Amino acid sequence: MKHILITALSLLFCNAILFAQIENVPNSNKFSNLTEALQNTEKVISLDLSNQTVLLKDINWEVFINLEYLSLKNDHLTSIPEGIAKLTKLKILDLSGNNFKTLPNTLKGLSKLEVLYLNDEKEFDLKQNMDIISSMTSLRELHLENNNLKALPNKIEKLKNLELLYLNNNKFIELPKQVMSLEYLQYLDLKDNNINPNIPELNNVNFGFKINLK
């Protein structure tokens, strides 16, 4: 178990490095205003449009040839622009806190995406979207916190490269059996659910990944 904990902490550290790389992007390559970003498209590495009311329908996302981080968090979106799939260098995508039910099929093309935030999405249908999410072949970290989830769809097993899975603040009453098929999973966050920490499954030290229940 000590080895598992060390491995999980190492992964968390590696992901912290990824975010640090984004944070350390020069200010000249960070944008939080869409109009300014569209005037400097090749310079944009980080685009944070969170907590805004933005019109995204007619944007040609393909012009952001160097974009690695995109946040549309808390933007009241009822649909996600299909053109995001043209962001060929995108590594981190934050879609949390919106009002959409489905992702566009085009997002299957996000082959370099490593981190996806889909938390605080009460309308989101995880089962209906699993074909799209599981096609993101580089995905290592998935956030599904506070989504009123009671179970996981079986197709989540297709996320073969997933290492970090966040399911906290949901309505699970037991360990989702589907996570046992995630070969590379190292860290599972289940805190603030209704799971009894003393059930036999959670006393099995041979999971291969660290579980956080509190």
C-alpha positions as CSV (number, residue, x, y, z in Angstrom):
1,M,0.0,0.0,0.0
2,K,2.9,2.4,0.7
3,H,4.1,1.8,-2.9
4,I,0.6,2.6,-4.2
5,L,0.4,5.8,-2.2
6,I,3.9,6.9,-3.4
7,T,2.8,6.2,-7.0
8,A,-0.4,8.1,-6.7
9,L,1.4,11.1,-5.1
10,S,3.9,11.0,-7.9
11,L,1.1,11.2,-10.4
12,L,-0.5,14.1,-8.6
13,F,2.9,15.8,-8.6
14,C,3.3,15.2,-12.4
15,N,-0.1,16.7,-13.0
16,A,0.8,19.7,-10.8
17,I,3.8,20.1,-13.1
18,L,1.5,20.2,-16.1
19,F,-0.5,23.0,-14.5
20,A,2.6,24.8,-13.4
21,Q,3.8,24.8,-17.0
22,I,0.5,26.5,-17.9
23,E,0.8,28.9,-15.0
24,N,4.4,29.7,-16.0
25,V,3.4,30.6,-19.5
26,P,4.5,34.3,-20.1
27,N,1.7,36.7,-19.5
28,S,2.0,37.7,-23.1
29,N,0.7,34.3,-24.1
30,K,-2.2,34.2,-21.5
31,F,-5.5,35.7,-22.5
32,S,-8.8,36.1,-20.6
33,N,-10.5,38.4,-23.2
34,L,-11.8,36.7,-26.3
35,T,-11.5,39.8,-28.5
36,E,-7.9,40.3,-27.6
37,A,-7.1,36.7,-28.1
38,L,-8.6,36.8,-31.6
39,Q,-6.3,39.6,-32.4
40,N,-3.2,37.6,-31.3
41,T,-4.2,34.1,-32.2
42,E,-0.7,32.6,-32.7
43,K,0.5,33.9,-29.3
44,V,-2.3,32.3,-27.3
45,I,-1.2,29.4,-25.2
46,S,-3.7,29.8,-22.3
47,L,-7.2,31.1,-22.8
48,D,-9.3,31.5,-19.7
49,L,-12.8,32.6,-20.5
50,S,-14.3,31.4,-17.2
51,N,-17.1,33.2,-15.5
52,Q,-18.0,35.2,-18.6
53,T,-20.9,35.5,-21.0
54,V,-19.2,34.8,-24.4
55,L,-20.6,34.2,-27.9
56,L,-18.7,31.2,-29.2
57,K,-20.9,30.1,-32.1
58,D,-19.0,31.7,-35.0
59,I,-15.4,31.4,-33.7
60,N,-12.9,29.7,-36.0
61,W,-11.0,27.8,-33.3
62,E,-8.5,26.5,-35.8
63,V,-6.7,29.9,-35.7
64,F,-5.5,29.1,-32.1
65,I,-2.6,26.9,-33.3
66,N,-0.7,27.0,-30.0
67,L,-3.5,26.8,-27.5
68,E,-2.8,24.3,-24.7
69,Y,-5.3,25.4,-22.0
70,L,-8.9,26.4,-22.5
71,S,-11.4,27.2,-19.7
72,L,-15.1,27.8,-20.4
73,K,-15.9,27.3,-16.8
74,N,-19.2,28.8,-15.5
75,D,-20.1,30.3,-18.8
76,H,-23.8,29.3,-18.8
77,L,-23.2,27.1,-21.9
78,T,-26.0,24.9,-23.1
79,S,-23.9,23.5,-25.9
80,I,-20.2,23.1,-26.5
81,P,-18.7,24.5,-29.8
82,E,-17.8,21.7,-32.2
83,G,-14.8,23.7,-33.4
84,I,-12.9,23.1,-30.2
85,A,-11.8,19.8,-31.8
86,K,-9.6,21.9,-34.1
87,L,-7.3,22.8,-31.1
88,T,-4.7,20.3,-32.0
89,K,-2.3,21.1,-29.1
90,L,-5.0,21.3,-26.4
91,K,-3.9,19.6,-23.2
92,I,-6.3,20.9,-20.6
93,L,-10.0,21.6,-21.1
94,D,-12.3,23.0,-18.4
95,L,-16.0,22.8,-19.2
96,S,-17.2,22.7,-15.6
97,G,-20.2,24.5,-14.2
98,N,-22.3,24.8,-17.4
99,N,-25.7,23.5,-18.5
100,F,-25.1,21.3,-21.5
101,K,-26.2,17.6,-21.7
102,T,-24.0,16.3,-24.4
103,L,-20.6,16.9,-26.0
104,P,-20.2,17.3,-29.7
105,N,-18.9,14.2,-31.6
106,T,-16.1,16.2,-33.0
107,L,-14.3,16.2,-29.6
108,K,-13.2,12.7,-30.3
109,G,-10.4,14.4,-32.3
110,L,-8.8,15.9,-29.2
111,S,-5.9,13.4,-29.3
112,K,-3.6,15.3,-27.1
113,L,-6.0,16.2,-24.3
114,E,-4.7,15.1,-20.9
115,V,-7.1,16.7,-18.4
116,L,-10.8,17.2,-18.7
117,Y,-13.1,19.0,-16.3
118,L,-16.8,18.0,-16.4
119,N,-17.7,18.7,-12.8
120,D,-20.7,20.6,-11.5
121,E,-22.7,19.6,-14.5
122,K,-26.2,18.6,-13.3
123,E,-27.6,18.3,-16.8
124,F,-24.7,16.2,-18.2
125,D,-25.5,12.7,-19.3
126,L,-22.3,10.7,-18.6
127,K,-23.5,7.5,-20.1
128,Q,-24.6,9.2,-23.3
129,N,-21.2,10.8,-23.7
130,M,-18.9,8.0,-22.9
131,D,-18.2,7.1,-26.5
132,I,-16.8,10.6,-27.0
133,I,-14.8,10.8,-23.8
134,S,-13.3,7.3,-24.3
135,S,-12.1,8.4,-27.7
136,M,-9.7,11.0,-26.1
137,T,-6.8,8.6,-26.2
138,S,-4.4,10.7,-24.2
139,L,-6.8,11.5,-21.3
140,R,-5.1,10.9,-17.9
141,E,-7.3,12.9,-15.6
142,L,-11.1,13.2,-15.5
143,H,-13.1,15.4,-13.1
144,L,-16.8,14.4,-12.5
145,E,-17.3,15.9,-9.1
146,N,-20.7,17.1,-7.9
147,N,-22.7,15.7,-10.9
148,N,-25.3,13.7,-8.9
149,L,-23.8,10.5,-10.1
150,K,-25.0,7.2,-8.5
151,A,-23.2,4.8,-10.8
152,L,-20.7,4.8,-13.6
153,P,-21.5,3.5,-17.2
154,N,-19.7,0.4,-18.2
155,K,-18.0,2.2,-21.1
156,I,-15.8,4.1,-18.7
157,E,-13.7,0.9,-18.8
158,K,-12.5,2.1,-22.2
159,L,-10.5,4.9,-20.6
160,K,-7.5,2.7,-20.6
161,N,-4.9,5.4,-20.0
162,L,-6.8,7.1,-17.2
163,E,-4.7,7.7,-14.1
164,L,-6.7,10.1,-11.9
165,L,-10.4,10.0,-11.5
166,Y,-12.4,12.5,-9.3
167,L,-15.9,11.3,-8.3
168,N,-16.2,13.3,-5.0
169,N,-19.4,15.0,-4.0
170,N,-21.7,12.5,-5.8
171,K,-24.2,9.9,-4.6
172,F,-22.3,6.7,-4.7
173,I,-23.1,4.2,-2.0
174,E,-20.4,1.7,-3.0
175,L,-17.2,1.4,-4.9
176,P,-18.0,1.5,-8.6
177,K,-16.9,-1.9,-9.9
178,Q,-16.0,-0.4,-13.3
179,V,-12.9,1.3,-11.9
180,M,-11.3,-2.1,-11.3
181,S,-10.9,-2.4,-15.1
182,L,-8.9,0.9,-15.4
183,E,-5.5,-0.6,-15.8
184,Y,-3.5,2.6,-15.2
185,L,-5.7,4.2,-12.6
186,Q,-3.5,5.3,-9.6
187,Y,-5.8,7.7,-7.7
188,L,-9.6,7.6,-7.2
189,D,-11.3,10.4,-5.2
190,L,-14.6,9.3,-3.7
191,K,-14.8,11.7,-0.7
192,D,-18.2,13.2,0.2
193,N,-20.2,10.2,-1.1
194,N,-22.3,7.8,1.0
195,I,-19.8,5.0,1.0
196,N,-19.0,3.1,4.2
197,P,-15.2,3.1,4.5
198,N,-15.3,-0.2,6.3
199,I,-16.9,-2.3,3.6
200,P,-14.7,-5.3,2.6
201,E,-13.9,-4.0,-0.9
202,L,-12.2,-1.0,0.6
203,N,-10.1,-3.1,2.9
204,N,-8.5,-4.9,-0.1
205,V,-4.9,-3.6,-0.3
206,N,-4.4,-5.0,-3.8
207,F,-6.4,-2.5,-5.7
208,G,-3.4,-1.0,-7.4
209,F,-4.6,2.5,-6.8
210,K,-5.1,4.9,-3.9
211,I,-8.7,5.7,-2.8
212,N,-9.5,8.9,-1.1
213,L,-12.7,8.7,1.0
214,K,-12.2,11.7,3.3
